[in-house]
Amino acid sequence: MASPAPGNVGHVETAEAAHEESRAPGGLDVGLIALVGVVGTILVYVTVLACTAAFYTIRERQIEQSQATLPLDRAAYMQQQDQLLHGTYWVDKERGVVSIPIDQAMEIVAKQGLQSP
């Protein structure tokens, strides 16, 4: 093994001494632990940001899709409800139960009163 040049001997010893100083009494490399902690924290932060961005992007698409179909569904729903309120149809044909428009039903009840079935 070649001996170090006379000018570098002190430098090598100083680097080794600095490395030894960074170790805790139990032999742990504090500098390396700190580096791993910082890198790990940055990775967690970036991951959280990416997940948050993905969540809001997906949520925005779902809202846009649901709003795109809303007017059609709402129009169909309103038409169905209008037919139920203002149309005449059989509720139970076998028992003779018919649905009539609500205005007509209120007039009948006002004239005849409620009757027990």
SVG drawing of the C-alpha trace seen along z (x, -y; Angstrom):
<svg xmlns="http://www.w3.org/2000/svg" viewBox="-121 -22 127 30">
<polyline fill="none" stroke="black" stroke-width="0.4" points="0.0,0.0 1.4,-3.3 2.0,-5.9 0.1,-9.2 2.0,-12.2 3.3,-14.3 1.0,-17.2 -2.2,-15.0 -1.7,-13.2 -3.2,-15.9 -6.1,-16.2 -6.9,-12.5 -6.8,-12.5 -9.0,-15.6 -11.7,-14.0 -11.7,-10.8 -11.9,-12.9 -14.9,-14.9 -16.6,-11.6 -16.0,-10.2 -17.5,-13.4 -20.7,-13.0 -21.3,-9.6 -23.3,-9.5 -21.8,-7.7 -23.6,-4.5 -21.9,-4.5 -24.8,-5.8 -24.1,-8.1 -26.2,-11.2 -25.6,-12.9 -26.9,-9.9 -29.9,-9.6 -30.7,-13.3 -30.3,-13.0 -32.6,-10.0 -35.1,-11.9 -35.1,-14.9 -35.4,-12.9 -38.2,-10.8 -40.1,-13.9 -39.8,-15.4 -41.0,-12.1 -44.0,-12.0 -44.8,-15.6 -44.6,-15.1 -46.7,-11.9 -49.4,-13.7 -49.5,-16.5 -49.8,-14.0 -52.6,-12.1 -54.5,-15.4 -54.1,-16.5 -55.4,-13.2 -58.3,-13.2 -59.5,-16.7 -59.0,-15.9 -61.1,-12.7 -63.7,-14.5 -64.0,-17.4 -64.5,-14.9 -67.2,-13.1 -69.0,-16.4 -68.8,-17.4 -70.2,-14.0 -73.1,-14.1 -74.0,-17.7 -73.9,-16.8 -76.7,-14.3 -78.6,-16.3 -80.8,-18.4 -82.0,-15.3 -82.7,-13.3 -84.3,-16.3 -86.5,-17.0 -87.6,-13.3 -88.2,-13.3 -90.2,-16.5 -92.3,-15.1 -92.9,-11.9 -93.9,-13.8 -96.3,-16.1 -98.0,-13.0 -98.4,-11.5 -99.9,-14.7 -102.1,-15.6 -102.8,-12.4 -105.4,-9.7 -104.2,-6.1 -104.9,-2.8 -103.1,-2.3 -104.7,1.2 -107.1,2.3 -108.2,5.4 -109.3,3.4 -110.7,0.5 -108.2,-2.1 -107.6,-4.9 -105.3,-8.0 -106.9,-11.2 -105.4,-14.7 -104.9,-16.3 -107.1,-19.3 -110.0,-17.0 -109.4,-14.9 -109.5,-18.0 -112.8,-19.1 -114.3,-15.7 -113.2,-15.7 -114.4,-19.2 -117.9,-18.3 -118.3,-14.8 -115.9,-14.7 -113.6,-11.7 -115.2,-8.3 -114.0,-5.1 -113.0,-2.4"/>
</svg>
